[in-house]
């Protein structure tokens, strides 16, 4: 019983982390979209213009991916962990997947932040 309670807290921990990534990324995506809709001044160096658009587009693209991934993970993981076909094995496998995915989403988030400040 105690192991199940600890694993439930671990599931809550990962799910809350993903929601935080998703919520923060939505705000960052809004900033990036606002940057894309700004008009670039006439006479701007084309290399600077393409760099600006490239970084801003990279940031917005990563943000949309992160939001999609976090919503998918946050809706799928609790259901699979609690009602998976293999009982506690499903619970353990779900937590292992969440642990792996957290790092990939974290890296995408960091690159998104770097791209935002690069733009």
Secondary structure per residue as TSV (DSSP state, phi and psi in degrees):
chain	resnum	aa	ss	phi	psi
A	1	X	-	360.0	-39.5
A	2	X	H	-68.7	-36.6
A	3	X	H	-64.1	-39.4
A	4	X	H	-62.2	-39.5
A	5	X	H	-67.1	-39.2
A	6	X	H	-66.2	-42.9
A	7	X	H	-65.3	-35.5
A	8	X	H	-63.8	-41.4
A	9	X	H	-64.1	-36.2
A	10	X	H	-66.0	-41.3
A	11	X	H	-61.3	-44.3
A	12	X	H	-62.6	-40.6
A	13	X	H	-59.6	-51.3
A	14	X	H	-65.6	-42.2
A	15	X	H	-62.2	-42.8
A	16	X	H	-64.8	-38.9
A	17	X	H	-60.7	-43.0
A	18	X	H	-65.5	-38.7
A	19	X	H	-64.0	-37.8
A	20	X	H	-66.1	-44.6
A	21	X	H	-57.2	-46.6
A	22	X	H	-63.8	-44.7
A	23	X	H	-65.1	-41.9
A	24	X	H	-66.7	-37.8
A	25	X	H	-68.4	-33.9
A	26	X	H	-61.0	-42.5
A	27	X	H	-64.0	-44.5
A	28	X	H	-63.4	-37.6
A	29	X	H	-64.0	-38.0
A	30	X	H	-62.6	-42.4
A	31	X	H	-63.0	-42.0
A	32	X	H	-65.7	-40.9
A	33	X	H	-64.1	-39.1
A	34	X	H	-63.1	-37.4
A	35	X	H	-66.3	-38.3
A	36	X	H	-67.8	-28.1
A	37	X	H	-85.3	-9.0
A	38	X	S	-72.2	143.6
A	39	X	-	-81.1	133.4
A	40	X	-	-81.4	131.6
A	41	X	-	-58.6	143.6
A	42	X	T	-64.6	139.4
A	43	X	T	90.4	4.7
A	44	X	-	-70.4	139.9
A	45	X	-	-56.1	128.3
A	46	X	H	-58.3	-35.0
A	47	X	H	-64.5	-41.1
A	48	X	H	-67.3	-39.6
A	49	X	H	-63.2	-45.8
A	50	X	H	-68.4	-35.0
A	51	X	H	-64.4	-45.9
A	52	X	H	-59.2	-49.7
A	53	X	H	-66.5	-36.9
A	54	X	H	-64.2	-48.5
A	55	X	H	-64.0	-41.8
A	56	X	H	-66.6	-41.5
A	57	X	H	-66.4	-40.5
A	58	X	H	-61.0	-44.8
A	59	X	H	-61.0	-49.1
A	60	X	H	-64.7	-40.7
A	61	X	H	-63.2	-46.2
A	62	X	H	-63.6	-39.2
A	63	X	H	-61.4	-43.0
A	64	X	H	-66.0	-37.7
A	65	X	H	-64.2	-45.1
A	66	X	H	-62.3	-43.4
A	67	X	H	-61.9	-44.0
A	68	X	H	-62.5	-45.8
A	69	X	H	-63.8	-43.8
A	70	X	H	-67.8	-38.5
A	71	X	H	-65.2	-43.0
A	72	X	H	-61.3	-47.9
A	73	X	H	-65.3	-42.7
A	74	X	H	-69.9	-24.3
A	75	X	H	-91.9	-33.3
A	76	X	H	-79.9	-44.0
A	77	X	H	-60.1	-50.9
A	78	X	H	-61.3	-38.8
A	79	X	H	-66.6	-43.4
A	80	X	H	-68.2	-37.8
A	81	X	H	-66.0	-38.8
A	82	X	H	-89.2	-29.9
A	83	X	H	-124.0	20.0
A	84	X	-	-61.8	157.5
A	85	X	T	-68.4	-19.3
A	86	X	T	-109.4	20.3
A	87	X	T	64.9	-129.1
A	88	X	H	-65.7	-25.7
A	89	X	H	-63.2	-40.6
A	90	X	H	-62.2	-39.6
A	91	X	H	-61.2	-48.1
A	92	X	H	-65.1	-41.7
A	93	X	H	-65.4	-38.3
A	94	X	H	-63.1	-44.6
A	95	X	H	-65.1	-36.2
A	96	X	H	-63.8	-42.7
A	97	X	H	-64.3	-42.0
A	98	X	H	-60.9	-40.1
A	99	X	H	-63.4	-42.7
A	100	X	H	-66.2	-46.4
A	101	X	H	-66.9	-29.2
A	102	X	H	-59.7	-40.8
A	103	X	H	-69.9	-40.0
A	104	X	H	-66.9	-38.5
A	105	X	H	-69.6	-37.0
A	106	X	H	-61.6	-46.0
A	107	X	H	-63.7	-41.0
A	108	X	H	-62.8	-38.7
A	109	X	H	-64.3	-43.5
A	110	X	H	-64.0	-44.0
A	111	X	H	-63.8	-36.0
A	112	X	H	-63.6	-43.2
A	113	X	H	-63.7	-43.5
A	114	X	H	-62.4	-42.3
A	115	X	H	-63.5	-38.8
A	116	X	H	-61.7	-47.2
A	117	X	H	-75.0	-18.4
A	118	X	H	-76.9	-19.2
A	119	X	-	-86.9	360.0
